[in-house]
Amino acid sequence: MESNNPSSISKKANSGYNRSNQPARLSDLGLGKLPPQAPELEEALLGALMLEKEPLANVIELLKPETFYKEAHQKIFLAIQGLFQASQPVDLLTVNNYLKVNGDLEKAGGTSYLAQLTSRVSSTSNVEFHARIIIEQFIKRQLIHVSSEIQRLAYEDTTDVFQILDRMEQELFSIAESNIRKNYESMSDILKKAIDELEKKQKQKSGLTGIPSGFTELDRHTSGWQKQELIIIAARPGMGKTAFVVSACRNAALDFGHAVALFSLEMSSIQLVNRIVSAEAEIEAEKIRKGKLEPHEWQQLHTKIDKLFQAPIYIDDTPALSILELRAKCRRLKAQKNIELIVIDYLQLMTGDTSGKGASGNREQEIAQISRALKQLAKELDVPVIALSQLNRSTETRGGNKKPQLSDLRESGAIEQDADQVMFIYRPEYYGITTDEQGNSIAGMGEIIMAKNRSGSLENVWLKFIGKFTKYCDLDFQPFADGNGNGVFNLSELGDTASQFEQGNSDSVFKGSKMNLPPADFDPLNEPF
């Protein structure tokens, strides 16, 4: 008879044969590790999808065939997915027939295994919860794969560490995105999305389909900054590139509520904010820079900038920012703040591949690498990317009106190639030109020249530049007269209103030439402006 004294109990506990003390993992027995998986939940999920239609509609977009661990389950879900996309009924018989026609029935375990899956299901109420657990296990398997690859690269002395960091962040971001969006889509799926998007655009009376710049004429021609597009805004120094893009960022964030990321490689974040404050409070930038404000201006400043505290604008003033750092920062901002617009001021101050392999010591090739990376970033994050760029000095040596052209883009022709839109900012007053060819005054005005537009027309737009406030804004729409001298259009009819500053300021600029006339068939009362 076996003794039950404390010493014998201790011996049994330490013997390793007690059921409650068996190793919890196979790795504890030296048998290695199994990948994360949930085969029982996979079986329950597939059985439920073949029984009822409602749970299928709830999880079909969450799952992919590779989400399942067992190959048999991948084949079964692929059959279910194919039947669903073809709008055919999904049940035991149709799935069995689909697999048989495609020659996958044996790989899926056969008819008996399919029947076994449906017979085990007692309830379909927890299908979505089961699907999320299966996805979690799939993500863990992906993370293990990525971390193993990163570990392998980290042990190699020939691999640049910053390239490893960039690849790791890119892979991790891809894992997160791939569980929401498909890697590929059929033509039918894309057409459905295109029609849905077209119907939504038709319902928008404003005509804006992208991120608004806040400049009426520019938005009318471009329909806003479009997702996945790279927009290059170039000009010679002193033309107001930063003033233009800061004004556009302010309009997109404050007036339309879009989150904006602004990377300033030239100016500090305080200098940029001072510009925004000057434009918003309509206090001269020089006074803000010197801190010489009158008592009423302090009151005006606090009153006007109150809403700026809530503006979804995120500024990064890291100098000499590399393209690898930019991608990493933008991915984090996209994940944390859901940014919808990225602005870089300016492109030539960025650095390319820090390993030196991509640029090969050639600045032109480095700029080309940066522009390609910016275009890839726009597609990866599904947001418009605006990059400011300098022009070379050829505009200064040319005669005439010195308007910039595409060949003036500095250091690389790849900028022109990669960009979806290229805009030039041109202020004739900078060169002492104060009137146009018709003799109209163009003092205090800037022309936005659309030099390239992959998805629209090449229409130029005139804006008003207020230098003392470092901002651009819409031109005042001065009433035009017909042949008899009678006014035809006025400000209120077109639905455009001037700011309080513009209404009360005698320095407002009015443009009386035909460049601002609406089309002949334009109905200001019924058509969106």
Salt bridges, closest charged atoms under 4 A:
ASP28 OD1 - ARG25 NH2 3.48
GLU42 OE1 - HIS73 ND1 2.70
GLU43 OE1 - ARG120 NH1 2.45
GLU128 OE2 - ARG132 NH2 3.32
GLU149 OE2 - ARG152 NH2 2.45
GLU149 OE2 - ARG167 NH2 3.55
GLU156 OE2 - ARG152 NH1 2.87
ASP166 OD2 - ARG327 NH2 2.62
ASP166 OD1 - ARG331 NH1 3.61
GLU169 OE2 - ARG332 NH2 2.69
GLU177 OE1 - ARG181 NH2 3.05
GLU185 OE2 - LYS193 NZ 2.38
ASP189 OD2 - LYS182 NZ 3.80
GLU197 OE2 - LYS201 NZ 3.40
GLU217 OE2 - ARG220 NH1 3.02
GLU217 OE1 - HIS221 NE2 3.62
ASP255 OD2 - ARG250 NH1 2.83
GLU280 OE1 - ARG250 NE 2.64
GLU280 OE2 - LYS307 NZ 3.56
GLU282 OE1 - LYS304 NZ 3.99
GLU282 OE2 - LYS471 NZ 3.56
GLU286 OE2 - LYS290 NZ 2.91
GLU297 OE2 - LYS287 NZ 2.81
ASP316 OD2 - LYS329 NZ 3.05
GLU340 OE1 - HIS258 ND1 3.20
GLU366 OE1 - ARG363 NH1 3.08
GLU380 OE2 - ARG331 NE 2.83
GLU396 OE2 - ARG236 NE 3.04
ASP408 OD2 - ARG398 NH2 2.87
GLU411 OE1 - ARG363 NE 3.78
ASP420 OD2 - LYS375 NZ 2.69
ASP420 OD1 - ARG454 NH1 3.06
ASP436 OD2 - LYS511 NZ 2.50
GLU447 OE1 - LYS403 NZ 3.09
ASP476 OD2 - LYS464 NZ 3.36
GLU502 OE2 - LYS464 NZ 3.64
